[in-house]
Amino acid sequence: MSSAAASLSEPQVLAYTKRHLFPESADASYVVADTQFSQAEWRPGHPIERSVRETLAPFNHVRLGGGYPDLVGVATVDADLLAVDRLGEEPPLIAVEAKGYASDGVDTQRGIVQAYDRLHEANAAYVAAPTAAITATDRTLARELNVGVLGVDADGQVDPLETPRVVGNRTSSEATALRFQASAQGVADASFGLNHPKNYLGYPLAHYADGDTDDLLTEYRVVGAVDDARRGAAFLGLLEDTPRVRLTSLGREVVRFANSQCGSVERALEEFAEWYRSQTRFLELAPAWGRLARRVLFAYPATELLVEVLQTMHDDWNAEPTLVELVEYMHELHPSFTIELFLRGDEAIRRRVLTSDGSLRRTALEDGSVYHAPTVFQLKAMLYHVGLLTERGREPHRLEPVEDVWALCEPV
């Protein structure tokens, strides 16, 4: 065995595995590494290279089965990595346990057992380890437990030695956070670029009307940033943002509402033109449209979760929680979802905010720059406009998290 192969650490094995299983070019995918890999050192005296941390980012502490996998994500992987390559219409939820060389060798069998435990809530599970350390006994045990085995070489080559069958587990609320991020409605990279719901309601109307969609949005002064409007409408489930845009059933319902309310989508767009640059709360400016926008926003998964948590906080005698208090409270109930919804995903931010065991550092939460703008600015502003929240959102560079209030207008 070469000295390079014998030095493959667990973080290095995991980084090579992530590149192979979850390439950046993959569509409808999202993956996080456990927070233990975000630290400067893997073990005392054994630093984790910055390039490795950057490869593994973003980080989160996601519970599956009886523990926390080293890597967990949602993706459609290559056919040679799975015995069955599809599970319905959705990509599988995949968990990975990595093992590297330590002072006592490579504990591959423990990795296989850990991966097997993740199958209680994942669709497929793998153990990844240096190829030279994987024995015939390991492969036999993995086959019996339906665990995939990935052999990793020092040069980064990853080979599937055993391929698992896809199973049908989809029950974990923690796994839901990863599926949410991998879906068309996730907030991981780019989601809401505009902070008024009318901009997103207007897109399906302009798409349905006769004429070029972009030209109509500009002509009726609905919105100038048409790309942001289209992307946000997709995040709200109003359309499928494919090369050929298609309205969803919810998007078609917006068109039906426009025809019923105004007589035609063109008349509705004329009404939208009258609201150009208005700062008035949308529910007050156009009550019927505001109520429609409220229904659309409530169908967005993050909205329902936020409202439920704020209602619970109200019931617990905190009617006007600050952003810091909301994140801390929500993290106790929905840790993975909270991190994905509120915190920026880059390596430095997650390392500042999260400890190695996934706990929050309150002092870091008091810095507005750690927050995800589409949530604390755009989404919050829209929830204000439809009458769900009492205050607008603020951009992260203007955000004071210990003063920023997240309160329901109508707690029950």
C-alpha positions as CSV (number, residue, x, y, z in Angstrom):
1,M,0.0,0.0,0.0
2,S,1.4,3.4,-0.9
3,S,2.0,6.0,1.9
4,A,-0.5,8.3,0.1
5,A,-3.2,5.7,0.3
6,A,-2.5,5.0,3.9
7,S,-2.9,8.6,4.8
8,L,-6.4,9.0,3.5
9,S,-8.3,10.6,6.3
10,E,-12.1,10.4,6.8
11,P,-12.7,14.0,5.6
12,Q,-10.6,13.3,2.5
13,V,-12.6,10.2,1.8
14,L,-15.8,12.0,2.2
15,A,-14.8,14.9,-0.1
16,Y,-13.9,12.5,-2.9
17,T,-17.1,10.7,-2.3
18,K,-19.2,13.8,-2.5
19,R,-17.6,14.9,-5.8
20,H,-18.5,11.5,-7.3
21,L,-22.0,11.0,-5.9
22,F,-23.2,14.6,-6.0
23,P,-21.5,16.4,-8.9
24,E,-22.2,20.2,-9.0
25,S,-23.8,19.8,-12.4
26,A,-26.5,17.5,-11.1
27,D,-30.1,18.8,-11.4
28,A,-32.6,18.7,-8.5
29,S,-29.9,17.8,-6.0
30,Y,-28.8,19.1,-2.6
31,V,-26.3,17.7,-0.1
32,V,-24.8,18.6,3.3
33,A,-21.9,17.2,5.3
34,D,-22.1,16.8,9.0
35,T,-21.0,19.8,11.1
36,Q,-18.1,17.8,12.6
37,F,-16.3,18.3,9.3
38,S,-16.6,22.1,9.4
39,Q,-14.0,22.4,12.2
40,A,-10.4,23.4,11.7
41,E,-9.1,20.0,13.0
42,W,-10.4,16.5,12.5
43,R,-8.5,15.3,15.5
44,P,-6.0,17.2,17.7
45,G,-3.0,17.8,15.5
46,H,-4.8,16.7,12.3
47,P,-6.2,19.8,10.5
48,I,-8.9,19.5,7.8
49,E,-7.6,21.3,4.7
50,R,-9.6,24.3,3.7
51,S,-10.1,22.9,0.2
52,V,-11.7,19.8,1.8
53,R,-14.0,21.9,3.9
54,E,-15.0,24.0,0.9
55,T,-15.8,20.8,-1.0
56,L,-17.9,19.4,1.8
57,A,-19.9,22.7,2.5
58,P,-22.7,23.4,3.2
59,F,-22.8,21.8,6.7
60,N,-25.7,20.7,8.8
61,H,-26.4,18.2,11.6
62,V,-29.1,15.9,10.1
63,R,-30.5,13.0,12.1
64,L,-31.4,9.9,10.2
65,G,-32.2,6.6,11.9
66,G,-30.3,6.5,15.2
67,G,-27.5,8.9,14.3
68,Y,-26.1,11.6,12.1
69,P,-24.6,10.5,8.7
70,D,-21.4,12.0,7.5
71,L,-23.1,13.0,4.2
72,V,-26.7,13.2,3.3
73,G,-28.3,14.5,0.2
74,V,-31.0,14.2,-2.5
75,A,-29.9,13.5,-6.0
76,T,-30.4,11.3,-9.1
77,V,-27.2,9.4,-9.2
78,D,-25.5,7.5,-12.0
79,A,-27.1,4.1,-12.9
80,D,-23.9,2.2,-11.9
81,L,-24.2,3.4,-8.3
82,L,-27.7,1.8,-7.6
83,A,-29.2,-1.6,-8.2
84,V,-32.4,0.3,-8.9
85,D,-32.0,3.8,-10.3
86,R,-35.4,5.3,-9.7
87,L,-37.9,5.5,-6.9
88,G,-41.1,7.0,-8.3
89,E,-40.7,10.5,-9.7
90,E,-38.4,11.9,-7.0
91,P,-34.6,11.4,-6.7
92,P,-33.6,9.2,-3.7
93,L,-32.4,10.5,-0.3
94,I,-28.9,9.1,0.1
95,A,-26.8,8.8,3.3
96,V,-23.1,8.1,3.4
97,E,-20.8,7.0,6.2
98,A,-17.1,7.6,5.5
99,K,-14.1,5.8,7.1
100,G,-10.5,6.7,6.8
101,Y,-7.2,5.7,8.2
102,A,-6.8,6.3,12.0
103,S,-4.2,5.1,14.5
104,D,-6.0,1.8,14.7
105,G,-6.7,1.3,11.0
106,V,-10.0,1.7,9.2
107,D,-13.2,0.6,10.9
108,T,-15.1,-0.5,7.8
109,Q,-17.5,-2.8,9.6
110,R,-18.6,-0.1,11.9
111,G,-19.2,2.1,8.9
112,I,-21.4,-0.5,7.3
113,V,-23.5,-1.0,10.4
114,Q,-23.9,2.8,10.7
115,A,-25.0,3.1,7.1
116,Y,-27.5,0.3,7.6
117,D,-29.0,2.2,10.5
118,R,-29.6,5.2,8.1
119,L,-31.8,3.0,5.9
120,H,-34.6,3.4,8.4
121,E,-35.2,6.9,6.8
122,A,-33.0,7.1,3.7
123,N,-33.6,5.5,0.3
124,A,-30.0,4.3,-0.1
125,A,-27.0,4.2,2.1
126,Y,-23.3,3.7,1.4
127,V,-20.0,3.3,3.3
128,A,-17.0,4.9,1.7
129,A,-13.5,3.9,2.6
130,P,-10.0,3.5,1.2
131,T,-10.2,0.7,-1.4
132,A,-7.2,-1.2,0.1
133,A,-9.0,-1.4,3.5
134,I,-12.2,-3.0,2.2
135,T,-12.2,-6.8,2.6
136,A,-14.3,-9.6,1.0
137,T,-15.9,-10.0,4.4
138,D,-16.9,-6.3,4.4
139,R,-18.5,-6.6,1.0
140,T,-20.4,-9.7,2.0
141,L,-21.8,-8.0,5.1
142,A,-22.7,-4.9,3.1
143,R,-24.6,-7.0,0.5
144,E,-26.6,-8.8,3.3
145,L,-27.5,-5.4,4.8
146,N,-28.2,-3.7,1.4
147,V,-25.5,-1.1,2.0
148,G,-23.5,0.2,-0.9
149,V,-19.7,0.1,-0.8
150,L,-17.5,2.8,-2.4
151,G,-13.8,2.3,-2.7
152,V,-11.8,5.5,-2.6
153,D,-8.2,5.8,-3.9
154,A,-5.6,8.4,-2.9
155,D,-5.9,10.1,-6.4
156,G,-9.7,10.7,-5.8
157,Q,-10.9,7.7,-7.9
158,V,-14.2,6.3,-6.5
159,D,-15.4,2.9,-7.5
160,P,-18.7,1.2,-6.6
161,L,-17.8,-2.2,-5.2
162,E,-21.3,-3.0,-4.0
163,T,-24.5,-1.3,-5.2
164,P,-27.5,-1.0,-2.9
165,R,-31.2,-1.4,-3.8
166,V,-33.4,1.7,-3.4
167,V,-35.9,1.3,-0.5
168,G,-39.0,3.4,0.1
169,N,-38.4,5.2,3.4
170,R,-39.5,8.8,3.4
171,T,-40.7,9.5,6.9
172,S,-38.1,11.8,8.6
173,S,-39.0,15.4,9.2
174,E,-35.2,16.0,9.1
175,A,-35.0,14.5,5.7
176,T,-37.8,16.8,4.6
177,A,-35.4,19.7,5.0
178,L,-33.1,18.2,2.4
179,R,-35.9,17.3,0.1
180,F,-37.2,20.8,0.3
181,Q,-33.8,22.3,-0.6
182,A,-33.4,19.9,-3.6
183,S,-36.9,20.7,-4.9
184,A,-38.0,23.6,-7.1
185,Q,-39.0,25.5,-4.0
186,G,-35.8,25.3,-2.0
187,V,-33.9,28.4,-0.9
188,A,-30.4,27.0,-1.1
189,D,-28.9,29.0,-4.0
190,A,-31.2,31.5,-5.7
191,S,-34.9,31.8,-4.9
192,F,-36.7,35.0,-4.2
193,G,-35.1,38.1,-5.7
194,L,-38.1,40.4,-5.3
195,N,-40.0,41.3,-2.2
196,H,-43.5,42.0,-3.4
197,P,-46.0,39.1,-4.1
198,K,-47.6,40.9,-7.0
199,N,-44.4,40.5,-9.0
200,Y,-44.9,36.7,-8.9
201,L,-48.6,36.7,-9.4
202,G,-48.2,38.8,-12.5
203,Y,-45.9,36.3,-14.2
204,P,-48.5,33.6,-14.9
205,L,-50.9,36.3,-16.1
206,A,-48.4,37.7,-18.6
207,H,-47.5,34.1,-19.7
208,Y,-51.1,33.3,-20.4
209,A,-51.9,36.6,-22.2
210,D,-51.3,37.0,-25.9
211,G,-47.9,38.4,-26.6
212,D,-44.3,38.0,-25.3
213,T,-44.3,37.4,-21.6
214,D,-41.2,39.6,-20.9
215,D,-42.6,42.4,-23.1
216,L,-46.0,42.3,-21.3
217,L,-44.4,42.4,-17.9
218,T,-42.5,45.5,-18.9
219,E,-45.4,47.2,-20.8
220,Y,-47.8,46.9,-17.9
221,R,-45.1,47.9,-15.4
222,V,-45.6,44.7,-13.4
223,V,-41.9,44.1,-12.9
224,G,-38.6,45.0,-14.6
225,A,-36.6,42.1,-13.3
226,V,-38.4,39.4,-15.3
227,D,-35.9,36.6,-14.6
228,D,-36.4,37.1,-10.9
229,A,-40.2,37.2,-11.3
230,R,-40.1,33.9,-13.3
231,R,-37.8,32.2,-10.8
232,G,-39.8,33.4,-7.8
233,A,-43.1,32.2,-9.4
234,A,-41.5,28.8,-9.8
235,F,-40.5,28.7,-6.1
236,L,-44.0,29.6,-5.2
237,G,-45.3,26.7,-7.3
238,L,-47.0,28.8,-9.9
239,L,-45.1,27.5,-12.9
240,E,-42.5,25.0,-14.0
241,D,-39.4,26.9,-14.9
242,T,-38.2,24.7,-17.7
243,P,-37.0,25.8,-21.2
244,R,-40.7,25.9,-22.1
245,V,-42.5,27.5,-19.1
246,R,-45.6,25.7,-18.1
247,L,-48.2,26.9,-15.6
248,T,-49.0,24.6,-12.7
249,S,-52.5,24.0,-11.4
250,L,-51.8,26.8,-8.9
251,G,-50.7,29.1,-11.7
252,R,-53.8,28.3,-13.7
253,E,-55.9,29.1,-10.6
254,V,-54.3,32.6,-10.6
255,V,-55.4,33.0,-14.2
256,R,-58.9,31.9,-13.4
257,F,-59.0,34.4,-10.5
258,A,-57.9,37.2,-12.8
259,N,-60.6,36.3,-15.4
260,S,-63.3,36.1,-12.6
261,Q,-62.1,39.3,-10.9
262,C,-61.3,41.5,-13.9
263,G,-62.8,39.9,-16.9
264,S,-59.5,39.0,-18.6
265,V,-55.9,38.7,-17.8
266,E,-55.2,41.8,-19.9
267,R,-57.5,43.8,-17.6
268,A,-55.9,42.3,-14.6
269,L,-52.4,43.4,-15.9
270,E,-53.8,46.9,-16.4
271,E,-54.8,46.9,-12.7
272,F,-51.3,45.7,-11.8
273,A,-49.9,48.7,-13.6
274,E,-51.7,51.0,-11.2
275,W,-49.8,49.5,-8.3
276,Y,-46.3,50.3,-9.7
277,R,-43.9,51.3,-7.0
278,S,-46.7,51.4,-4.3
279,Q,-45.3,51.0,-0.8
280,T,-48.8,50.3,0.7
281,R,-49.3,46.8,2.2
282,F,-50.7,44.7,-0.7
283,L,-53.6,43.4,1.4
284,E,-54.7,47.0,2.0
285,L,-54.0,48.2,-1.6
286,A,-55.8,45.4,-3.4
287,P,-57.7,43.2,-0.8
288,A,-58.9,40.5,-3.1
289,W,-55.5,40.1,-4.8
290,G,-53.8,40.3,-1.4
291,R,-56.0,37.4,-0.1
292,L,-55.1,35.4,-3.2
293,A,-51.4,36.1,-2.6
294,R,-51.8,35.0,1.0
295,R,-53.2,31.6,-0.2
296,V,-50.3,31.2,-2.6
297,L,-47.7,32.0,0.0
298,F,-49.3,29.8,2.6
299,A,-49.0,26.9,0.1
300,Y,-45.2,27.4,0.2
301,P,-43.8,24.9,2.7
302,A,-41.6,27.3,4.6
303,T,-44.6,29.6,5.3
304,E,-46.7,27.0,7.0
305,L,-43.8,26.0,9.2
306,L,-42.9,29.6,10.1
307,V,-46.6,30.3,11.0
308,E,-46.8,27.2,13.1
309,V,-43.7,28.0,15.1
310,L,-44.7,31.6,15.6
311,Q,-48.1,30.5,16.9
312,T,-46.4,28.1,19.3
313,M,-44.1,30.9,20.5
314,H,-47.1,33.1,21.0
315,D,-48.8,30.3,23.1
316,D,-45.6,30.2,25.1
317,W,-45.9,33.9,26.0
318,N,-43.5,35.2,23.4
319,A,-45.8,37.2,21.0
320,E,-43.0,39.3,19.4
321,P,-39.9,37.2,19.1
322,T,-36.8,38.6,17.6
323,L,-35.1,36.8,14.7
324,V,-32.5,35.4,17.0
325,E,-35.2,34.1,19.4
326,L,-37.1,32.6,16.4
327,V,-34.1,30.8,15.0
328,E,-33.1,29.4,18.4
329,Y,-36.7,28.2,19.2
330,M,-37.3,26.8,15.7
331,H,-33.9,25.0,15.8
332,E,-35.1,23.0,18.9
333,L,-38.1,21.8,16.9
334,H,-36.8,21.5,13.4
335,P,-33.0,21.8,13.4
336,S,-32.2,20.9,9.9
337,F,-35.0,22.9,8.3
338,T,-34.1,25.9,10.4
339,I,-30.5,25.9,9.3
340,E,-31.3,25.5,5.6
341,L,-34.0,28.1,5.7
342,F,-32.2,30.9,7.6
343,L,-28.5,30.5,7.3
344,R,-26.3,31.1,4.3
345,G,-24.7,27.9,3.1
346,D,-21.1,28.8,2.6
347,E,-18.4,27.0,4.6
348,A,-17.3,30.0,6.7
349,I,-20.8,31.0,7.8
350,R,-21.9,27.5,8.8
351,R,-18.6,27.1,10.7
352,R,-19.2,30.3,12.6
353,V,-22.8,29.5,13.6
354,L,-22.7,25.8,14.2
355,T,-20.6,23.8,16.7
356,S,-19.2,20.4,15.7
357,D,-22.4,18.7,17.2
358,G,-24.8,21.0,15.4
359,S,-25.6,23.4,18.2
360,L,-26.0,27.1,17.6
361,R,-23.7,29.9,18.7
362,R,-25.9,32.7,19.8
363,T,-23.3,35.4,19.3
364,A,-22.9,34.5,15.7
365,L,-26.7,34.7,15.2
366,E,-26.6,38.3,16.3
367,D,-24.7,39.2,13.1
368,G,-27.1,39.9,10.2
369,S,-24.6,38.9,7.6
370,V,-25.0,35.2,8.5
371,Y,-28.6,35.1,7.3
372,H,-30.0,34.0,3.9
373,A,-31.4,37.1,2.2
374,P,-34.3,35.4,0.4
375,T,-35.7,34.4,3.8
376,V,-35.0,37.4,6.1
377,F,-35.7,40.0,3.4
378,Q,-37.8,38.9,0.5
379,L,-39.9,36.1,2.0
380,K,-40.5,38.1,5.2
381,A,-41.5,41.2,3.2
382,M,-44.0,39.2,1.2
383,L,-45.5,37.7,4.4
384,Y,-45.9,41.3,5.6
385,H,-47.7,42.3,2.4
386,V,-50.2,39.5,2.7
387,G,-51.0,40.3,6.3
388,L,-49.3,37.3,8.0
389,L,-46.4,39.2,9.7
390,T,-46.4,42.6,11.4
391,E,-43.1,43.8,10.0
392,R,-41.3,43.9,6.6
393,G,-38.0,42.1,6.0
394,R,-34.6,43.8,5.8
395,E,-31.5,43.1,3.8
396,P,-28.8,41.3,5.8
397,H,-26.4,44.3,5.7
398,R,-29.2,46.4,7.3
399,L,-30.4,43.6,9.6
400,E,-30.2,43.9,13.4
401,P,-31.2,40.3,14.4
402,V,-31.7,41.1,18.1
403,E,-34.2,43.8,17.2
404,D,-35.8,42.3,14.0
405,V,-39.3,41.2,15.1
406,W,-41.1,38.2,13.6
407,A,-44.7,38.3,14.9
408,L,-48.0,37.1,13.6
409,C,-50.6,39.8,12.7
410,E,-53.4,37.4,13.8
411,P,-52.4,34.8,16.3
412,V,-55.2,32.4,17.3
